[in-house]
Amino acid sequence: MSRTQIRLELLRPPDAAMLERLLGAHSIYGLLRVAPEGAGSGLLVEFDATRLNEQEVVSLLRRLGVPVSLPRSSAVPSPA
């Protein structure tokens, strides 16, 4: 297992319903930890990189009803 952490941006502040949905994230295979970060503007997600990649993590959370995106610096590949 290769543990990886990423910070995702929340597209809106978390409410009670969103926090409830985040509690269900622990049951998704490959997601190890999901925790709110800062003043409700982000999530810190720890996942198994041998099972998932960053885009898959974003997709899984969106399917749970959690509006997230990769930070702009992660979403665009850096020039070589």
HTML snippet that shows the backbone in 3Dmol.js (N, CA, C, O; Angstrom):
<script src="https://3Dmol.org/build/3Dmol-min.js"></script>
<div id="view" style="width:600px;height:400px;position:relative"></div>
<script>
const pdb = `
ATOM      1  N   MET A   1       0.848  -1.177   0.000  1.00  0.00           N
ATOM      2  CA  MET A   1       0.000   0.000   0.000  1.00  0.00           C
ATOM      3  C   MET A   1       0.893   1.239   0.000  1.00  0.00           C
ATOM      4  O   MET A   1       1.898   1.304   0.707  1.00  0.00           O
ATOM      5  N   SER A   2       0.505   2.198  -0.796  1.00  0.00           N
ATOM      6  CA  SER A   2       1.223   3.459  -0.888  1.00  0.00           C
ATOM      7  C   SER A   2       0.281   4.589  -0.464  1.00  0.00           C
ATOM      8  O   SER A   2      -0.575   5.020  -1.236  1.00  0.00           O
ATOM      9  N   ARG A   3       0.450   5.057   0.763  1.00  0.00           N
ATOM     10  CA  ARG A   3      -0.423   6.119   1.290  1.00  0.00           C
ATOM     11  C   ARG A   3      -0.027   7.466   0.694  1.00  0.00           C
ATOM     12  O   ARG A   3       1.144   7.845   0.684  1.00  0.00           O
ATOM     13  N   THR A   4      -1.030   8.170   0.203  1.00  0.00           N
ATOM     14  CA  THR A   4      -0.820   9.483  -0.389  1.00  0.00           C
ATOM     15  C   THR A   4      -1.841  10.450   0.176  1.00  0.00           C
ATOM     16  O   THR A   4      -2.996  10.082   0.392  1.00  0.00           O
ATOM     17  N   GLN A   5      -1.424  11.683   0.418  1.00  0.00           N
ATOM     18  CA  GLN A   5      -2.338  12.723   0.896  1.00  0.00           C
ATOM     19  C   GLN A   5      -2.464  13.806  -0.160  1.00  0.00           C
ATOM     20  O   GLN A   5      -1.485  14.204  -0.792  1.00  0.00           O
ATOM     21  N   ILE A   6      -3.696  14.273  -0.336  1.00  0.00           N
ATOM     22  CA  ILE A   6      -3.924  15.426  -1.202  1.00  0.00           C
ATOM     23  C   ILE A   6      -4.878  16.366  -0.495  1.00  0.00           C
ATOM     24  O   ILE A   6      -5.677  15.955   0.347  1.00  0.00           O
ATOM     25  N   ARG A   7      -4.780  17.625  -0.848  1.00  0.00           N
ATOM     26  CA  ARG A   7      -5.726  18.619  -0.359  1.00  0.00           C
ATOM     27  C   ARG A   7      -6.657  18.954  -1.511  1.00  0.00           C
ATOM     28  O   ARG A   7      -6.208  19.300  -2.603  1.00  0.00           O
ATOM     29  N   LEU A   8      -7.951  18.852  -1.263  1.00  0.00           N
ATOM     30  CA  LEU A   8      -8.953  19.185  -2.259  1.00  0.00           C
ATOM     31  C   LEU A   8      -9.681  20.442  -1.838  1.00  0.00           C
ATOM     32  O   LEU A   8      -9.864  20.694  -0.647  1.00  0.00           O
ATOM     33  N   GLU A   9     -10.096  21.228  -2.810  1.00  0.00           N
ATOM     34  CA  GLU A   9     -10.866  22.438  -2.517  1.00  0.00           C
ATOM     35  C   GLU A   9     -12.345  22.098  -2.489  1.00  0.00           C
ATOM     36  O   GLU A   9     -12.856  21.432  -3.389  1.00  0.00           O
ATOM     37  N   LEU A  10     -13.028  22.558  -1.454  1.00  0.00           N
ATOM     38  CA  LEU A  10     -14.481  22.443  -1.401  1.00  0.00           C
ATOM     39  C   LEU A  10     -15.058  23.586  -2.215  1.00  0.00           C
ATOM     40  O   LEU A  10     -14.624  24.730  -2.076  1.00  0.00           O
ATOM     41  N   LEU A  11     -16.026  23.288  -3.057  1.00  0.00           N
ATOM     42  CA  LEU A  11     -16.614  24.315  -3.913  1.00  0.00           C
ATOM     43  C   LEU A  11     -17.690  25.120  -3.202  1.00  0.00           C
ATOM     44  O   LEU A  11     -18.149  26.140  -3.716  1.00  0.00           O
ATOM     45  N   ARG A  12     -18.093  24.664  -2.023  1.00  0.00           N
ATOM     46  CA  ARG A  12     -18.992  25.439  -1.162  1.00  0.00           C
ATOM     47  C   ARG A  12     -18.718  25.030   0.275  1.00  0.00           C
ATOM     48  O   ARG A  12     -18.212  23.934   0.517  1.00  0.00           O
ATOM     49  N   PRO A  13     -19.041  25.889   1.230  1.00  0.00           N
ATOM     50  CA  PRO A  13     -18.791  25.541   2.640  1.00  0.00           C
ATOM     51  C   PRO A  13     -19.583  24.294   3.042  1.00  0.00           C
ATOM     52  O   PRO A  13     -20.702  24.090   2.572  1.00  0.00           O
ATOM     53  N   PRO A  14     -19.003  23.467   3.906  1.00  0.00           N
ATOM     54  CA  PRO A  14     -19.703  22.251   4.320  1.00  0.00           C
ATOM     55  C   PRO A  14     -20.915  22.574   5.194  1.00  0.00           C
ATOM     56  O   PRO A  14     -20.879  23.482   6.024  1.00  0.00           O
ATOM     57  N   ASP A  15     -21.982  21.812   4.988  1.00  0.00           N
ATOM     58  CA  ASP A  15     -23.145  21.911   5.858  1.00  0.00           C
ATOM     59  C   ASP A  15     -23.323  20.558   6.544  1.00  0.00           C
ATOM     60  O   ASP A  15     -22.529  19.643   6.323  1.00  0.00           O
ATOM     61  N   ALA A  16     -24.344  20.427   7.364  1.00  0.00           N
ATOM     62  CA  ALA A  16     -24.553  19.189   8.116  1.00  0.00           C
ATOM     63  C   ALA A  16     -24.741  17.992   7.187  1.00  0.00           C
ATOM     64  O   ALA A  16     -24.219  16.911   7.460  1.00  0.00           O
ATOM     65  N   ALA A  17     -25.480  18.170   6.094  1.00  0.00           N
ATOM     66  CA  ALA A  17     -25.723  17.064   5.160  1.00  0.00           C
ATOM     67  C   ALA A  17     -24.421  16.613   4.492  1.00  0.00           C
ATOM     68  O   ALA A  17     -24.192  15.416   4.320  1.00  0.00           O
ATOM     69  N   MET A  18     -23.571  17.573   4.118  1.00  0.00           N
ATOM     70  CA  MET A  18     -22.303  17.219   3.488  1.00  0.00           C
ATOM     71  C   MET A  18     -21.400  16.478   4.469  1.00  0.00           C
ATOM     72  O   MET A  18     -20.745  15.504   4.099  1.00  0.00           O
ATOM     73  N   LEU A  19     -21.365  16.934   5.705  1.00  0.00           N
ATOM     74  CA  LEU A  19     -20.541  16.261   6.715  1.00  0.00           C
ATOM     75  C   LEU A  19     -21.036  14.841   6.949  1.00  0.00           C
ATOM     76  O   LEU A  19     -20.238  13.929   7.165  1.00  0.00           O
ATOM     77  N   GLU A  20     -22.336  14.655   6.907  1.00  0.00           N
ATOM     78  CA  GLU A  20     -22.915  13.319   7.050  1.00  0.00           C
ATOM     79  C   GLU A  20     -22.470  12.417   5.901  1.00  0.00           C
ATOM     80  O   GLU A  20     -22.134  11.253   6.117  1.00  0.00           O
ATOM     81  N   ARG A  21     -22.468  12.954   4.684  1.00  0.00           N
ATOM     82  CA  ARG A  21     -22.020  12.176   3.531  1.00  0.00           C
ATOM     83  C   ARG A  21     -20.530  11.845   3.624  1.00  0.00           C
ATOM     84  O   ARG A  21     -20.100  10.773   3.198  1.00  0.00           O
ATOM     85  N   LEU A  22     -19.748  12.763   4.178  1.00  0.00           N
ATOM     86  CA  LEU A  22     -18.319  12.501   4.343  1.00  0.00           C
ATOM     87  C   LEU A  22     -18.060  11.338   5.290  1.00  0.00           C
ATOM     88  O   LEU A  22     -17.061  10.632   5.154  1.00  0.00           O
ATOM     89  N   LEU A  23     -18.957  11.139   6.249  1.00  0.00           N
ATOM     90  CA  LEU A  23     -18.800  10.007   7.163  1.00  0.00           C
ATOM     91  C   LEU A  23     -18.861   8.683   6.413  1.00  0.00           C
ATOM     92  O   LEU A  23     -18.259   7.698   6.841  1.00  0.00           O
ATOM     93  N   GLY A  24     -19.586   8.655   5.297  1.00  0.00           N
ATOM     94  CA  GLY A  24     -19.678   7.445   4.494  1.00  0.00           C
ATOM     95  C   GLY A  24     -18.452   7.183   3.646  1.00  0.00           C
ATOM     96  O   GLY A  24     -18.316   6.095   3.085  1.00  0.00           O
ATOM     97  N   ALA A  25     -17.561   8.148   3.538  1.00  0.00           N
ATOM     98  CA  ALA A  25     -16.383   7.999   2.677  1.00  0.00           C
ATOM     99  C   ALA A  25     -15.443   6.912   3.181  1.00  0.00           C
ATOM    100  O   ALA A  25     -14.715   6.314   2.389  1.00  0.00           O
ATOM    101  N   HIS A  26     -15.445   6.646   4.480  1.00  0.00           N
ATOM    102  CA  HIS A  26     -14.537   5.624   5.016  1.00  0.00           C
ATOM    103  C   HIS A  26     -14.863   4.231   4.495  1.00  0.00           C
ATOM    104  O   HIS A  26     -14.017   3.339   4.549  1.00  0.00           O
ATOM    105  N   SER A  27     -16.067   4.033   3.998  1.00  0.00           N
ATOM    106  CA  SER A  27     -16.456   2.713   3.499  1.00  0.00           C
ATOM    107  C   SER A  27     -16.031   2.483   2.047  1.00  0.00           C
ATOM    108  O   SER A  27     -16.209   1.384   1.521  1.00  0.00           O
ATOM    109  N   ILE A  28     -15.476   3.496   1.402  1.00  0.00           N
ATOM    110  CA  ILE A  28     -15.024   3.360   0.008  1.00  0.00           C
ATOM    111  C   ILE A  28     -13.621   2.762  -0.003  1.00  0.00           C
ATOM    112  O   ILE A  28     -12.692   3.286   0.611  1.00  0.00           O
ATOM    113  N   TYR A  29     -13.502   1.658  -0.718  1.00  0.00           N
ATOM    114  CA  TYR A  29     -12.229   0.950  -0.790  1.00  0.00           C
ATOM    115  C   TYR A  29     -11.149   1.863  -1.355  1.00  0.00           C
ATOM    116  O   TYR A  29     -11.310   2.427  -2.437  1.00  0.00           O
ATOM    117  N   GLY A  30     -10.061   2.007  -0.630  1.00  0.00           N
ATOM    118  CA  GLY A  30      -8.947   2.832  -1.075  1.00  0.00           C
ATOM    119  C   GLY A  30      -8.877   4.186  -0.392  1.00  0.00           C
ATOM    120  O   GLY A  30      -7.802   4.781  -0.324  1.00  0.00           O
ATOM    121  N   LEU A  31     -10.005   4.690   0.118  1.00  0.00           N
ATOM    122  CA  LEU A  31      -9.980   5.944   0.879  1.00  0.00           C
ATOM    123  C   LEU A  31      -9.674   5.606   2.332  1.00  0.00           C
ATOM    124  O   LEU A  31     -10.372   4.802   2.950  1.00  0.00           O
ATOM    125  N   LEU A  32      -8.642   6.214   2.866  1.00  0.00           N
ATOM    126  CA  LEU A  32      -8.210   5.899   4.218  1.00  0.00           C
ATOM    127  C   LEU A  32      -8.656   6.934   5.239  1.00  0.00           C
ATOM    128  O   LEU A  32      -8.971   6.599   6.381  1.00  0.00           O
ATOM    129  N   ARG A  33      -8.681   8.211   4.812  1.00  0.00           N
ATOM    130  CA  ARG A  33      -9.079   9.273   5.747  1.00  0.00           C
ATOM    131  C   ARG A  33      -9.531  10.482   4.949  1.00  0.00           C
ATOM    132  O   ARG A  33      -8.918  10.850   3.946  1.00  0.00           O
ATOM    133  N   VAL A  34     -10.610  11.092   5.410  1.00  0.00           N
ATOM    134  CA  VAL A  34     -11.108  12.336   4.820  1.00  0.00           C
ATOM    135  C   VAL A  34     -11.407  13.271   5.982  1.00  0.00           C
ATOM    136  O   VAL A  34     -12.220  12.949   6.849  1.00  0.00           O
ATOM    137  N   ALA A  35     -10.752  14.426   6.004  1.00  0.00           N
ATOM    138  CA  ALA A  35     -10.921  15.352   7.114  1.00  0.00           C
ATOM    139  C   ALA A  35     -11.048  16.783   6.601  1.00  0.00           C
ATOM    140  O   ALA A  35     -10.281  17.200   5.733  1.00  0.00           O
ATOM    141  N   PRO A  36     -12.018  17.544   7.135  1.00  0.00           N
ATOM    142  CA  PRO A  36     -12.107  18.967   6.778  1.00  0.00           C
ATOM    143  C   PRO A  36     -10.820  19.679   7.187  1.00  0.00           C
ATOM    144  O   PRO A  36     -10.179  19.323   8.175  1.00  0.00           O
ATOM    145  N   GLU A  37     -10.464  20.686   6.408  1.00  0.00           N
ATOM    146  CA  GLU A  37      -9.226  21.426   6.671  1.00  0.00           C
ATOM    147  C   GLU A  37      -9.501  22.915   6.600  1.00  0.00           C
ATOM    148  O   GLU A  37     -10.344  23.373   5.829  1.00  0.00           O
ATOM    149  N   GLY A  38      -8.785  23.649   7.404  1.00  0.00           N
ATOM    150  CA  GLY A  38      -8.919  25.102   7.374  1.00  0.00           C
ATOM    151  C   GLY A  38     -10.281  25.555   7.855  1.00  0.00           C
ATOM    152  O   GLY A  38     -10.888  24.931   8.726  1.00  0.00           O
ATOM    153  N   ALA A  39     -10.749  26.637   7.285  1.00  0.00           N
ATOM    154  CA  ALA A  39     -12.035  27.224   7.681  1.00  0.00           C
ATOM    155  C   ALA A  39     -13.158  26.692   6.799  1.00  0.00           C
ATOM    156  O   ALA A  39     -14.019  27.452   6.355  1.00  0.00           O
ATOM    157  N   GLY A  40     -13.147  25.379   6.547  1.00  0.00           N
ATOM    158  CA  GLY A  40     -14.192  24.794   5.721  1.00  0.00           C
ATOM    159  C   GLY A  40     -13.979  24.980   4.236  1.00  0.00           C
ATOM    160  O   GLY A  40     -14.905  24.802   3.446  1.00  0.00           O
ATOM    161  N   SER A  41     -12.767  25.336   3.849  1.00  0.00           N
ATOM    162  CA  SER A  41     -12.515  25.570   2.427  1.00  0.00           C
ATOM    163  C   SER A  41     -11.843  24.392   1.739  1.00  0.00           C
ATOM    164  O   SER A  41     -11.661  24.408   0.522  1.00  0.00           O
ATOM    165  N   GLY A  42     -11.474  23.377   2.503  1.00  0.00           N
ATOM    166  CA  GLY A  42     -10.779  22.260   1.895  1.00  0.00           C
ATOM    167  C   GLY A  42     -10.955  20.960   2.641  1.00  0.00           C
ATOM    168  O   GLY A  42     -11.487  20.924   3.751  1.00  0.00           O
ATOM    169  N   LEU A  43     -10.498  19.893   2.013  1.00  0.00           N
ATOM    170  CA  LEU A  43     -10.484  18.559   2.610  1.00  0.00           C
ATOM    171  C   LEU A  43      -9.092  17.988   2.473  1.00  0.00           C
ATOM    172  O   LEU A  43      -8.441  18.154   1.442  1.00  0.00           O
ATOM    173  N   LEU A  44      -8.638  17.320   3.505  1.00  0.00           N
ATOM    174  CA  LEU A  44      -7.396  16.575   3.429  1.00  0.00           C
ATOM    175  C   LEU A  44      -7.786  15.110   3.272  1.00  0.00           C
ATOM    176  O   LEU A  44      -8.475  14.552   4.125  1.00  0.00           O
ATOM    177  N   VAL A  45      -7.350  14.498   2.191  1.00  0.00           N
ATOM    178  CA  VAL A  45      -7.745  13.130   1.871  1.00  0.00           C
ATOM    179  C   VAL A  45      -6.502  12.259   1.808  1.00  0.00           C
ATOM    180  O   VAL A  45      -5.545  12.566   1.097  1.00  0.00           O
ATOM    181  N   GLU A  46      -6.531  11.176   2.557  1.00  0.00           N
ATOM    182  CA  GLU A  46      -5.461  10.182   2.500  1.00  0.00           C
ATOM    183  C   GLU A  46      -6.041   8.956   1.796  1.00  0.00           C
ATOM    184  O   GLU A  46      -7.117   8.475   2.150  1.00  0.00           O
ATOM    185  N   PHE A  47      -5.315   8.461   0.797  1.00  0.00           N
ATOM    186  CA  PHE A  47      -5.816   7.334   0.029  1.00  0.00           C
ATOM    187  C   PHE A  47      -4.678   6.392  -0.356  1.00  0.00           C
ATOM    188  O   PHE A  47      -3.502   6.747  -0.274  1.00  0.00           O
ATOM    189  N   ASP A  48      -5.051   5.193  -0.776  1.00  0.00           N
ATOM    190  CA  ASP A  48      -4.100   4.186  -1.222  1.00  0.00           C
ATOM    191  C   ASP A  48      -3.838   4.412  -2.714  1.00  0.00           C
ATOM    192  O   ASP A  48      -4.697   4.141  -3.552  1.00  0.00           O
ATOM    193  N   ALA A  49      -2.657   4.906  -3.027  1.00  0.00           N
ATOM    194  CA  ALA A  49      -2.319   5.251  -4.405  1.00  0.00           C
ATOM    195  C   ALA A  49      -2.116   4.021  -5.292  1.00  0.00           C
ATOM    196  O   ALA A  49      -2.017   4.153  -6.512  1.00  0.00           O
ATOM    197  N   THR A  50      -2.054   2.831  -4.698  1.00  0.00           N
ATOM    198  CA  THR A  50      -2.000   1.625  -5.527  1.00  0.00           C
ATOM    199  C   THR A  50      -3.406   1.241  -6.001  1.00  0.00           C
ATOM    200  O   THR A  50      -3.550   0.413  -6.901  1.00  0.00           O
ATOM    201  N   ARG A  51      -4.436   1.836  -5.405  1.00  0.00           N
ATOM    202  CA  ARG A  51      -5.827   1.545  -5.766  1.00  0.00           C
ATOM    203  C   ARG A  51      -6.507   2.692  -6.504  1.00  0.00           C
ATOM    204  O   ARG A  51      -7.345   2.464  -7.376  1.00  0.00           O
ATOM    205  N   LEU A  52      -6.144   3.922  -6.154  1.00  0.00           N
ATOM    206  CA  LEU A  52      -6.822   5.109  -6.684  1.00  0.00           C
ATOM    207  C   LEU A  52      -5.804   6.151  -7.110  1.00  0.00           C
ATOM    208  O   LEU A  52      -4.666   6.155  -6.640  1.00  0.00           O
ATOM    209  N   ASN A  53      -6.229   7.043  -8.016  1.00  0.00           N
ATOM    210  CA  ASN A  53      -5.421   8.221  -8.324  1.00  0.00           C
ATOM    211  C   ASN A  53      -6.229   9.460  -7.916  1.00  0.00           C
ATOM    212  O   ASN A  53      -7.372   9.335  -7.476  1.00  0.00           O
ATOM    213  N   GLU A  54      -5.651  10.628  -8.058  1.00  0.00           N
ATOM    214  CA  GLU A  54      -6.310  11.862  -7.607  1.00  0.00           C
ATOM    215  C   GLU A  54      -7.655  12.082  -8.286  1.00  0.00           C
ATOM    216  O   GLU A  54      -8.628  12.445  -7.625  1.00  0.00           O
ATOM    217  N   GLN A  55      -7.722  11.869  -9.586  1.00  0.00           N
ATOM    218  CA  GLN A  55      -8.980  12.083 -10.313  1.00  0.00           C
ATOM    219  C   GLN A  55     -10.068  11.126  -9.830  1.00  0.00           C
ATOM    220  O   GLN A  55     -11.232  11.513  -9.730  1.00  0.00           O
ATOM    221  N   GLU A  56      -9.699   9.884  -9.531  1.00  0.00           N
ATOM    222  CA  GLU A  56     -10.672   8.919  -9.030  1.00  0.00           C
ATOM    223  C   GLU A  56     -11.184   9.314  -7.654  1.00  0.00           C
ATOM    224  O   GLU A  56     -12.365   9.136  -7.354  1.00  0.00           O
ATOM    225  N   VAL A  57     -10.302   9.851  -6.815  1.00  0.00           N
ATOM    226  CA  VAL A  57     -10.720  10.319  -5.487  1.00  0.00           C
ATOM    227  C   VAL A  57     -11.743  11.446  -5.637  1.00  0.00           C
ATOM    228  O   VAL A  57     -12.776  11.444  -4.967  1.00  0.00           O
ATOM    229  N   VAL A  58     -11.456  12.403  -6.514  1.00  0.00           N
ATOM    230  CA  VAL A  58     -12.390  13.507  -6.750  1.00  0.00           C
ATOM    231  C   VAL A  58     -13.728  12.961  -7.240  1.00  0.00           C
ATOM    232  O   VAL A  58     -14.781  13.383  -6.763  1.00  0.00           O
ATOM    233  N   SER A  59     -13.694  12.039  -8.173  1.00  0.00           N
ATOM    234  CA  SER A  59     -14.915  11.461  -8.722  1.00  0.00           C
ATOM    235  C   SER A  59     -15.729  10.729  -7.654  1.00  0.00           C
ATOM    236  O   SER A  59     -16.950  10.875  -7.599  1.00  0.00           O
ATOM    237  N   LEU A  60     -15.070   9.953  -6.818  1.00  0.00           N
ATOM    238  CA  LEU A  60     -15.763   9.228  -5.751  1.00  0.00           C
ATOM    239  C   LEU A  60     -16.448  10.179  -4.774  1.00  0.00           C
ATOM    240  O   LEU A  60     -17.590   9.956  -4.373  1.00  0.00           O
ATOM    241  N   LEU A  61     -15.739  11.239  -4.396  1.00  0.00           N
ATOM    242  CA  LEU A  61     -16.328  12.197  -3.456  1.00  0.00           C
ATOM    243  C   LEU A  61     -17.499  12.940  -4.095  1.00  0.00           C
ATOM    244  O   LEU A  61     -18.501  13.206  -3.432  1.00  0.00           O
ATOM    245  N   ARG A  62     -17.379  13.270  -5.361  1.00  0.00           N
ATOM    246  CA  ARG A  62     -18.491  13.937  -6.051  1.00  0.00           C
ATOM    247  C   ARG A  62     -19.710  13.032  -6.105  1.00  0.00           C
ATOM    248  O   ARG A  62     -20.837  13.504  -5.956  1.00  0.00           O
ATOM    249  N   ARG A  63     -19.498  11.727  -6.318  1.00  0.00           N
ATOM    250  CA  ARG A  63     -20.625  10.790  -6.332  1.00  0.00           C
ATOM    251  C   ARG A  63     -21.302  10.707  -4.969  1.00  0.00           C
ATOM    252  O   ARG A  63     -22.491  10.404  -4.877  1.00  0.00           O
ATOM    253  N   LEU A  64     -20.545  10.974  -3.917  1.00  0.00           N
ATOM    254  CA  LEU A  64     -21.130  11.025  -2.575  1.00  0.00           C
ATOM    255  C   LEU A  64     -21.911  12.322  -2.354  1.00  0.00           C
ATOM    256  O   LEU A  64     -22.632  12.450  -1.365  1.00  0.00           O
ATOM    257  N   GLY A  65     -21.774  13.270  -3.257  1.00  0.00           N
ATOM    258  CA  GLY A  65     -22.454  14.546  -3.103  1.00  0.00           C
ATOM    259  C   GLY A  65     -21.604  15.613  -2.445  1.00  0.00           C
ATOM    260  O   GLY A  65     -22.118  16.595  -1.909  1.00  0.00           O
ATOM    261  N   VAL A  66     -20.293  15.408  -2.493  1.00  0.00           N
ATOM    262  CA  VAL A  66     -19.360  16.383  -1.913  1.00  0.00           C
ATOM    263  C   VAL A  66     -18.703  17.134  -3.070  1.00  0.00           C
ATOM    264  O   VAL A  66     -17.910  16.550  -3.809  1.00  0.00           O
ATOM    265  N   PRO A  67     -19.020  18.422  -3.239  1.00  0.00           N
ATOM    266  CA  PRO A  67     -18.485  19.189  -4.363  1.00  0.00           C
ATOM    267  C   PRO A  67     -17.029  19.597  -4.125  1.00  0.00           C
ATOM    268  O   PRO A  67     -16.751  20.532  -3.374  1.00  0.00           O
ATOM    269  N   VAL A  68     -16.110  18.887  -4.771  1.00  0.00           N
ATOM    270  CA  VAL A  68     -14.680  19.145  -4.595  1.00  0.00           C
ATOM    271  C   VAL A  68     -13.998  19.294  -5.947  1.00  0.00           C
ATOM    272  O   VAL A  68     -14.525  18.883  -6.980  1.00  0.00           O
ATOM    273  N   SER A  69     -12.827  19.885  -5.914  1.00  0.00           N
ATOM    274  CA  SER A  69     -11.975  19.948  -7.095  1.00  0.00           C
ATOM    275  C   SER A  69     -10.529  19.900  -6.638  1.00  0.00           C
ATOM    276  O   SER A  69     -10.207  20.216  -5.493  1.00  0.00           O
ATOM    277  N   LEU A  70      -9.670  19.500  -7.555  1.00  0.00           N
ATOM    278  CA  LEU A  70      -8.244  19.560  -7.274  1.00  0.00           C
ATOM    279  C   LEU A  70      -7.820  21.021  -7.217  1.00  0.00           C
ATOM    280  O   LEU A  70      -8.364  21.847  -7.949  1.00  0.00           O
ATOM    281  N   PRO A  71      -6.863  21.353  -6.365  1.00  0.00           N
ATOM    282  CA  PRO A  71      -6.351  22.729  -6.394  1.00  0.00           C
ATOM    283  C   PRO A  71      -5.813  23.039  -7.779  1.00  0.00           C
ATOM    284  O   PRO A  71      -5.350  22.141  -8.481  1.00  0.00           O
ATOM    285  N   ARG A  72      -5.869  24.270  -8.169  1.00  0.00           N
ATOM    286  CA  ARG A  72      -5.444  24.661  -9.517  1.00  0.00           C
ATOM    287  C   ARG A  72      -4.036  24.207  -9.826  1.00  0.00           C
ATOM    288  O   ARG A  72      -3.751  23.834 -10.965  1.00  0.00           O
ATOM    289  N   SER A  73      -3.146  24.224  -8.852  1.00  0.00           N
ATOM    290  CA  SER A  73      -1.766  23.835  -9.101  1.00  0.00           C
ATOM    291  C   SER A  73      -1.654  22.337  -9.388  1.00  0.00           C
ATOM    292  O   SER A  73      -0.735  21.929 -10.098  1.00  0.00           O
ATOM    293  N   SER A  74      -2.564  21.496  -8.855  1.00  0.00           N
ATOM    294  CA  SER A  74      -2.540  20.060  -9.121  1.00  0.00           C
ATOM    295  C   SER A  74      -3.295  19.700 -10.379  1.00  0.00           C
ATOM    296  O   SER A  74      -3.002  18.687 -11.014  1.00  0.00           O
ATOM    297  N   ALA A  75      -4.267  20.524 -10.745  1.00  0.00           N
ATOM    298  CA  ALA A  75      -5.120  20.186 -11.872  1.00  0.00           C
ATOM    299  C   ALA A  75      -4.423  20.408 -13.219  1.00  0.00           C
ATOM    300  O   ALA A  75      -4.801  19.801 -14.221  1.00  0.00           O
ATOM    301  N   VAL A  76      -3.412  21.273 -13.244  1.00  0.00           N
ATOM    302  CA  VAL A  76      -2.713  21.576 -14.485  1.00  0.00           C
ATOM    303  C   VAL A  76      -1.287  21.055 -14.383  1.00  0.00           C
ATOM    304  O   VAL A  76      -0.562  21.429 -13.461  1.00  0.00           O
ATOM    305  N   PRO A  77      -0.869  20.193 -15.317  1.00  0.00           N
ATOM    306  CA  PRO A  77       0.502  19.689 -15.250  1.00  0.00           C
ATOM    307  C   PRO A  77       1.506  20.820 -15.405  1.00  0.00           C
ATOM    308  O   PRO A  77       1.298  21.755 -16.179  1.00  0.00           O
ATOM    309  N   SER A  78       2.591  20.719 -14.659  1.00  0.00           N
ATOM    310  CA  SER A  78       3.617  21.752 -14.753  1.00  0.00           C
ATOM    311  C   SER A  78       4.460  21.526 -15.996  1.00  0.00           C
ATOM    312  O   SER A  78       4.686  20.382 -16.389  1.00  0.00           O
ATOM    313  N   PRO A  79       4.930  22.603 -16.621  1.00  0.00           N
ATOM    314  CA  PRO A  79       5.757  22.472 -17.824  1.00  0.00           C
ATOM    315  C   PRO A  79       7.088  21.800 -17.506  1.00  0.00           C
ATOM    316  O   PRO A  79       7.620  21.943 -16.405  1.00  0.00           O
ATOM    317  N   ALA A  80       7.612  21.077 -18.464  1.00  0.00           N
ATOM    318  CA  ALA A  80       8.878  20.338 -18.261  1.00  0.00           C
ATOM    319  C   ALA A  80      10.061  21.271 -18.340  1.00  0.00           C
ATOM    320  O   ALA A  80      11.203  20.833 -18.195  1.00  0.00           O
TER     321      ALA A  80
END
`;
const viewer = $3Dmol.createViewer("view");
viewer.addModel(pdb, "pdb");
viewer.setStyle({}, {cartoon: {color: "spectrum"}});
viewer.zoomTo();
viewer.render();
</script>
